[in-house]
Amino acid sequence: MKVIKRDGRVVDYDREKIAASIQKANEEVQIEQRANRDNIKLIMKSVEELDKNRILVEDIQDIVEQKLIEQDKCELAKRYVDYRYEKNLELNDIVNINM
């Protein structure tokens, strides 16, 4: 599967990027709100079961958010959204600098 990044680049899907982003959000919440390895595997499986040739990175992130909420990890989902927002701001800063 190919992932279309915010800047238009197309890269290979890397399931470990999902795990890494959830882990970063995990560090920001109480232990009971953290996603464990099985939670994360289920989220990755949800993305992979779409069986798409190409997918937008934003669509992957939407799925991650939705699945975290379904797993009753609402605080973690909020932190994940914050992390996602920060990454988007960083990209916008880079684009503005290059203009």
C-alpha positions in Angstrom: 0.0 0.0 0.0 1.2 3.5 -0.8 0.6 6.5 1.5 0.1 10.0 0.2 1.7 12.4 2.6 0.5 15.9 3.3 3.2 17.4 1.0 2.1 15.2 -1.9 4.9 12.6 -1.7 3.9 9.0 -2.1 5.7 6.5 0.3 5.4 2.9 1.2 3.0 2.1 4.0 4.9 1.5 7.2 2.9 0.0 10.1 5.6 1.0 12.6 4.8 4.6 12.0 1.3 4.0 13.4 2.8 2.3 16.5 5.4 5.1 17.0 2.8 7.8 16.9 0.5 6.0 19.3 3.5 5.4 21.6 4.3 9.1 21.6 0.7 9.9 22.6 0.9 7.1 25.2 3.7 8.9 27.0 1.3 11.8 27.6 -1.5 9.9 29.4 -2.2 8.0 32.5 -1.3 4.2 32.4 -5.0 3.1 32.3 -5.5 5.3 29.1 -2.5 3.9 27.3 -2.9 1.6 24.3 -1.1 -1.7 24.8 0.5 -3.8 22.1 -2.8 -5.7 21.3 -4.7 -2.4 21.0 -2.1 -1.1 18.6 -2.1 -4.3 16.5 -5.9 -4.1 16.1 -5.6 -0.5 14.9 -2.9 -1.4 12.3 -5.0 -4.4 11.2 -8.0 -2.0 10.7 -5.9 0.1 8.3 -4.4 -2.9 6.5 -7.8 -4.6 6.1 -8.9 -1.7 3.9 -6.7 -3.3 1.3 -6.2 -0.1 -0.6 -3.5 0.6 -3.2 -3.2 4.2 -2.0 -4.4 6.0 1.1 -4.0 9.5 2.4 -2.0 9.9 5.6 -5.0 11.9 7.0 -7.3 8.9 6.4 -4.9 6.6 8.3 -4.9 9.1 11.2 -8.7 9.3 11.2 -8.9 5.5 11.5 -6.4 5.6 14.4 -8.5 8.3 16.2 -11.7 6.4 15.6 -10.3 3.1 16.8 -8.8 4.6 20.0 -12.2 6.1 20.8 -13.8 2.7 20.2 -11.3 1.1 22.6 -12.4 3.7 25.2 -9.0 5.5 25.0 -10.5 8.9 24.7 -7.8 10.8 26.5 -5.2 9.0 24.3 -7.2 9.9 21.2 -7.1 13.5 22.3 -3.3 13.4 22.7 -3.0 11.7 19.4 -5.0 14.5 17.8 -2.8 17.1 19.5 0.3 15.3 18.1 -1.3 15.2 14.7 -2.0 18.9 14.8 1.5 19.7 15.9 2.9 17.7 12.9 0.6 19.5 10.6 1.8 22.9 12.0 5.4 21.8 11.5 4.7 21.0 7.8 3.0 24.3 7.3 6.0 26.1 8.8 8.3 24.3 6.4 6.1 25.1 3.4 5.9 28.8 4.4 9.7 29.0 4.9 10.2 27.6 1.4 7.8 30.0 -0.3 
